[in-house]
Amino acid sequence: MSNVKSILIVGVGGQGTLLASRLLGGAMMDEGYDVKVSEVHGMSQRGGSVETYVRYGDKVYSPLISLGEADVLLAFEQLEAARYLPYLKKGGHIVVNTQKMDPMPVVAGNAQYPQGLLDKMSEQGANVLAIDALSLAEQAGSAKAVNVVLIGALAKRLGTDKEIWLRTIEKTVPPKFIEMNKKAFELGYNAE
């Protein structure tokens, strides 16, 4: 099973984690891998925490990812990245949007958003790539393209064929959004 890669996608409902998992799963199938994608766990209503598991390799028997098993954590928001950090392997990679979305206790004034999360993740041994995916998505044409910006950043780190990802976007998103999503992917792919 060592050839199986496990990617945990986490975010907040309404951020497009489902499309991200569909793009990742589709691209990996086109690369010739056996792919398993879990259903969304958590509260997928707008604002609730969402997690999706994507596993690919020569033969994958289960879509589930256990604690300490994820090769990559793809996080749409910093606090979600910190919340799911225990799932990451030692020395694993985190691709995280720098955007912060206040959870209800913070909105209600009962708590404060934790500070220094990216540094804390790095201090725990994670290889963190933090990108301002929201700004890049807006540059591509829509704030809603944060998910595809993050997928672009992930694709480069996975070392997979960029053209397969672009074809997967063409097959997956509605025609009127293809060019905007391709631009978002490219901006994420080239993000440092």
C-alpha positions in Angstrom: 0.0 0.0 0.0 3.0 2.3 0.1 2.3 3.5 -3.5 -1.1 4.8 -2.4 -1.3 8.6 -1.9 -3.8 10.1 0.5 -5.0 13.6 0.2 -7.3 15.2 2.7 -9.3 18.2 1.4 -10.7 20.5 4.2 -12.6 23.7 4.2 -15.9 25.4 5.0 -19.2 24.6 3.3 -19.7 26.7 0.2 -15.9 27.0 -0.7 -16.0 24.3 -3.4 -14.3 21.4 -1.7 -16.5 19.0 -3.7 -15.4 20.4 -7.1 -11.8 20.2 -5.9 -12.2 16.5 -5.0 -13.9 15.8 -8.3 -11.0 17.5 -10.2 -8.4 15.7 -8.2 -10.1 12.3 -8.6 -10.7 12.9 -12.3 -7.1 13.9 -13.0 -5.7 10.9 -11.1 -8.0 8.5 -13.0 -6.8 10.1 -16.2 -3.2 9.5 -15.0 -4.1 5.8 -14.8 -4.5 5.4 -11.1 -7.2 3.5 -9.1 -9.0 6.3 -7.2 -11.3 6.4 -4.3 -13.1 9.6 -3.2 -15.1 9.7 0.0 -18.4 11.4 0.5 -18.2 14.7 2.3 -18.0 14.4 6.1 -19.1 17.2 8.4 -21.6 20.0 8.0 -21.6 20.9 4.4 -24.0 23.7 4.7 -22.5 27.1 4.1 -20.1 27.8 6.9 -19.8 24.3 8.4 -16.6 22.3 8.4 -16.2 20.0 5.5 -13.7 17.2 4.8 -13.2 15.0 1.7 -10.8 12.1 1.3 -9.1 11.3 -2.0 -6.8 8.3 -2.3 -5.1 7.1 -5.4 -2.5 4.5 -6.4 -2.1 1.1 -8.2 -4.9 -0.4 -6.0 -6.9 1.5 -3.4 -9.2 -0.5 -1.1 -10.7 2.3 1.0 -11.3 6.0 0.6 -10.8 6.7 4.3 -7.7 8.3 5.7 -6.7 7.6 9.3 -4.8 9.9 11.7 -1.2 10.4 10.6 -1.9 8.9 7.1 -2.4 11.9 4.8 0.4 12.7 2.4 -1.1 16.1 1.7 -3.6 18.3 3.5 -5.3 20.7 1.0 -6.9 23.4 3.2 -9.2 26.1 2.0 -8.8 28.0 5.3 -6.1 28.2 8.0 -8.1 27.1 11.0 -9.4 24.1 9.1 -5.8 23.2 8.3 -4.9 23.4 12.0 -7.9 21.3 12.9 -7.0 18.5 10.6 -3.2 18.6 11.2 -3.3 15.3 13.2 -4.2 13.5 9.9 -1.0 14.5 8.2 2.0 12.2 8.1 5.2 13.3 9.7 6.9 15.5 7.0 3.7 15.7 5.0 2.7 18.7 2.9 0.0 21.3 3.5 -1.2 23.5 0.7 -3.3 26.2 2.5 -5.2 29.3 1.6 -4.1 32.2 3.7 -7.7 33.3 4.0 -9.3 33.3 7.5 -13.0 32.7 7.9 -14.3 33.3 11.4 -16.1 30.4 12.9 -19.4 31.1 14.8 -17.7 31.4 18.3 -15.5 34.2 16.9 -18.4 35.8 15.1 -20.5 35.7 18.3 -17.6 37.3 20.2 -17.1 34.3 22.5 -13.6 33.4 21.1 -10.8 34.9 19.1 -9.3 33.5 15.9 -6.0 31.8 16.8 -2.9 33.6 15.7 0.3 32.2 14.1 -1.4 29.0 12.8 0.9 28.7 9.8 4.0 29.0 11.9 2.7 26.4 14.4 2.0 23.9 11.6 5.6 24.4 10.3 7.0 24.0 13.8 5.2 20.6 14.0 7.1 19.4 11.0 4.6 20.0 8.2 5.9 21.4 4.9 3.6 24.4 4.5 2.8 26.2 1.2 0.6 29.1 2.1 -0.9 31.1 -0.8 -3.3 33.9 -1.1 -5.7 31.9 -3.2 -8.5 34.4 -2.8 -6.5 37.2 -4.5 -5.4 34.8 -7.3 -9.0 33.6 -7.8 -10.1 37.3 -8.1 -7.3 37.8 -10.6 -8.7 34.9 -12.6 -12.1 36.4 -12.6 -14.1 35.1 -9.6 -13.6 34.8 -5.9 -15.4 31.4 -6.3 -12.3 30.0 -8.1 -10.3 29.7 -4.8 -10.8 25.9 -5.1 -9.2 25.7 -8.5 -6.3 27.9 -7.5 -5.6 25.5 -4.7 -5.9 22.5 -7.0 -3.4 24.2 -9.3 -0.9 24.6 -6.4 -1.5 21.0 -5.4 -1.0 19.7 -9.0 2.4 21.2 -9.2 3.5 19.7 -5.9 2.2 16.3 -7.0 4.4 16.5 -10.1 1.6 15.4 -12.4 1.1 16.3 -16.0 -0.5 19.8 -16.2 -2.3 19.0 -19.4 -4.3 16.2 -17.8 -5.5 18.7 -15.2 -6.5 21.2 -17.8 -8.5 18.5 -19.7 -10.1 17.5 -16.4 -11.2 21.1 -15.9 -12.7 21.1 -19.4 -14.6 17.9 -18.7 -15.8 18.9 -15.2 -16.8 22.5 -15.1 -19.7 24.2 -17.0 -18.5 25.4 -20.4 -19.0 29.1 -19.6 -16.5 28.8 -16.7 -13.8 26.7 -18.3 -11.4 29.6 -19.3 -11.7 31.3 -16.0 -11.0 28.0 -14.1 -8.1 27.3 -16.4 -6.6 30.7 -15.6 -7.2 30.1 -11.8 -5.5 26.7 -12.1 -2.5 28.3 -13.9 -2.2 31.0 -11.2 -2.3 28.4 -8.5 0.2 26.1 -10.4 2.7 29.0 -10.6 2.1 30.2 -7.0 5.2 30.1 -4.7 
